[in-house]
Structures are given as C-alpha cells and as structure tokens.
C-alpha cells in the first residue's frame, strides 16, 4: 500500500493563473471561480473543508456546504452545540478550503466568524426540506448517542408532532455563521508541481495586498 501511494502522480496542465487575470478584489475572483466550477458540473462545488481550533490548540476539520457569500463574507449553517460550534465559541478563527480537481483549482480562505442574525438563520432553516428541519432537531450533533435507533425514534416523534405542518420552528441551538476573510489564496495546478499561488491579504488600512507565493 505504501509503495502504491508513493507512486500516485497527477500532472496539472489545464489552466494557469497570472496576476493579470485577477479580478479587482478576492470576492469577485472567488465568484468567477465558483461560477466556473458550477458550469463544469463539479460535484457539490459549494462543499468546503472548514478547520477550527479548540481552546487547547488542537485543530479539527470537516466538510460543510457554503450557503451564501457576498462582499462581506461566507455563510454556512450548523448546530451551535456541535464540536465545531463549541470550538468557534472558544476560538473564532477559521480556515476554509475549496478543492475542485476537475479544474485543478483550490481556494484557501482564512478569517474569523460571527453568528448571523436570528432572522436570517430562521429564513434559511425554514427554506430547507421538512426532512432536513426534522433532522436538525433530532440530532445532538457531535455528541455521543447509544445507537442509530435513538435518532430514528426521535425523528419519528418529530414527524408525528409536526405531521400537519410543513415548517418547523428553528432550534435555538442551530444557525448560521458569517466568515469574514482576511486572507485568500487562489491555487491553480501547473505542470511539474510549479503551481500558481496568488494571495489577497488584508492590510491594516483595510485594503487587499496581492502577492505571489512559491508552490
């Protein structure tokens, strides 16, 4: 197995990224690349790895779905009492990573999180399929449960309780986060591992400094 892994090689030759290609700000650049991923029919182009750090310095990561972005930042939703929710309460700094192998592209984002408004969380929660609303209520995310039957029984109870309603109230423990970025890296795979890596970094003057970093 070790030998097999060490011989896996993929040479990236599809595209390139030059400073002259960059949009005026990183949000515009992100939008252009996200649209390209959607047009290329990338599977779940909004799937991103998010990394958080606990108060004792231990990192953890998982995949979540980006649910919105604008010039202020990036929004995702979760259980506030989950492992990531607790870690973000202890340490609001976060890193995001999008990887689209079909385009040989990666975007890394670093910043800090804050909770979005209750009203915005409620609007999104109640726009989800009813089954997803029930699942959010039923799952004590990241906490130990005895077995799967515990979840299934809770789902059954909620289905009966809300049998005549298509919209559920939002749990207090569930909602959205806004990631306010201070760093973007746009990574384009190139041949022979000489990848293009262009960075937008926030300055103390609240502007974006652009630089190229070595692959």
ZIJO-V810652 format. One record per pair of residues at least 24 apart in sequence whose C-alpha atoms are under 8 Angstrom apart, sorted by the first residue. I is the first residue (numbers start at 1). J is the second residue. Records with the same first field share a line. If there is no record, write none. Layout:
I->J / J
This chain:
11->190 / 191 / 192 / 193
12->104 / 189 / 190 / 191 / 192 / 193
13->189 / 190 / 191
14->103 / 104 / 189 / 190
15->103 / 104 / 188 / 189 / 190
16->188 / 189 / 190 / 196
17->187 / 188 / 196 / 197 / 198
18->196
19->198
25->200 / 208
26->184 / 200
27->70 / 71
30->107
37->100 / 103
40->102
42->100 / 102
45->98 / 100
46->98
47->98
48->96 / 97 / 98 / 99
49->96 / 97 / 98
50->94 / 95 / 96 / 97
51->94 / 95 / 96
52->84 / 87 / 88 / 91 / 93 / 94 / 95
53->87 / 88 / 91 / 93 / 94
54->86 / 87 / 88 / 90 / 91
55->87 / 90 / 91
72->180
73->178 / 179 / 180 / 181
74->178 / 179 / 180
75->176 / 177 / 178 / 179
76->176 / 177 / 178
77->121 / 174 / 175 / 176 / 177
78->174 / 175 / 176
79->136 / 141 / 173 / 174 / 175
80->173 / 174 / 175
81->140 / 141 / 173 / 174
82->140 / 141 / 142 / 143
83->141 / 142
88->113
94->179
104->188 / 189
105->186 / 187 / 188 / 189
106->186 / 187 / 188
107->184 / 185 / 186 / 187
108->183 / 184 / 185 / 186
109->181 / 182 / 183 / 184 / 185
110->181 / 182 / 183 / 184
111->179 / 180 / 181 / 182 / 183
112->179 / 180 / 181
113->177 / 178 / 179 / 180
114->177 / 178 / 179 / 180
115->175 / 176 / 177 / 178
116->175 / 176 / 177 / 178
117->176
118->175
120->176
121->175 / 176
122->169 / 170 / 175
125->170 / 175
126->167 / 168 / 169 / 170
130->166 / 167 / 168
133->167 / 168 / 170
134->158 / 159 / 168
136->171 / 174
137->171
